[in-house]
């Protein structure tokens, strides 16, 4: 069975986590790597919006993502998790509980994320229509020691995926 890994793409909403995950998934599939994406937004939708956005509820969703990734890894399927994961505690839990874990900080200034604002989330938060928006009224703790950092405000999708690819090769995952 091939060596499976879990990569967490962490960063603000609009930083490019899902776009990067899709680009990386495509590259991995080109070399016949079995890989699935767990997108935080999609997982929340699929489990029926059982959890809100408080710290405790975010930690519960993180636990679900981690559990699912471990099951897939155990069966030889690599996982890319695209989720804000705003707290260092979440990222530390991944690192402590998963043997083949790679953390990528998808860095992007808040101003650029607000400009991109695909979901209209930041505009709603700035108007006061929604609460618990990371970067506005909820903290995003900058990752202390990510394995990889890509700055999507300064590099193309292709360059970001290539940087991740090189790191995965160095770790013998591809």
FENURMO-V100170 format. One record per pair of residues at least 24 apart in sequence whose C-alpha atoms are under 7 Angstrom apart, sorted by the first residue. I is the first residue (numbers start at 0). J is the second residue. D is the distance in Angstrom with one decimal. If there is no record, write none. Layout:
BEGIN
i = [I I]
j = [J J]
d = [D D]
END
This chain:
BEGIN
i = [0 1 2 2 3 3 3 3 4 4 4 4 4 5 5 5 5 5 5 5 6 6 6 6 6 6 7 7 7 7 7 7 8 8 8 8 8 8 8 9 9 9 9 9 9 9 10 10 10 10 11 11 11 12 12 13 13 13 13 14 14 14 14 14 15 15 16 16 17 19 19 20 20 22 23 33 33 34 34 34 35 35 35 36 36 36 37 37 37 38 38 38 39 39 52 53 58 61 65 85 85 85 86 86 87 87 101 102 102 102 103 103 103 103 104 104 104 104 104 105 105 105 105 106 106 106 106 107 107 107 109]
j = [75 75 75 172 72 75 76 77 72 77 78 99 100 68 77 78 79 99 100 101 78 79 80 100 101 102 79 80 81 101 102 103 80 81 82 102 103 104 105 81 82 83 84 103 104 105 83 104 105 106 83 133 134 83 112 112 115 116 117 105 106 107 112 151 105 151 81 105 81 156 160 79 81 160 160 76 77 76 77 78 77 78 79 78 79 80 79 80 81 80 81 82 81 82 131 131 89 89 93 138 139 140 139 140 140 142 146 145 146 147 145 146 147 148 142 145 147 148 149 148 149 150 151 148 149 150 151 150 151 152 134]
d = [6.0 5.8 6.5 6.4 5.2 5.2 5.5 4.5 6.3 4.8 6.3 4.8 5.9 6.6 5.8 4.6 5.8 6.2 4.9 6.2 6.2 4.8 6.0 5.8 4.6 5.7 6.0 4.7 6.2 6.4 5.0 6.0 5.9 4.9 6.4 6.5 5.0 6.0 6.2 6.6 5.7 5.0 5.7 6.3 5.1 5.8 5.0 6.0 5.0 6.0 5.6 6.9 6.9 6.5 6.7 4.8 6.1 5.9 6.8 6.3 6.6 5.3 5.7 6.6 6.9 6.7 5.4 6.3 5.6 6.5 6.6 6.3 6.6 6.5 5.7 5.1 6.1 5.3 4.5 5.5 6.4 5.0 6.3 5.7 4.7 5.8 6.2 4.7 6.2 5.8 4.7 6.0 6.0 4.7 6.0 6.8 6.6 6.7 6.7 7.0 4.5 5.7 6.4 5.4 6.2 6.3 6.1 5.1 5.2 6.4 5.7 5.9 4.6 5.6 6.9 6.1 6.3 4.8 6.4 6.2 5.2 6.0 6.8 6.7 5.9 4.6 6.3 5.7 5.7 5.5 6.8]
END
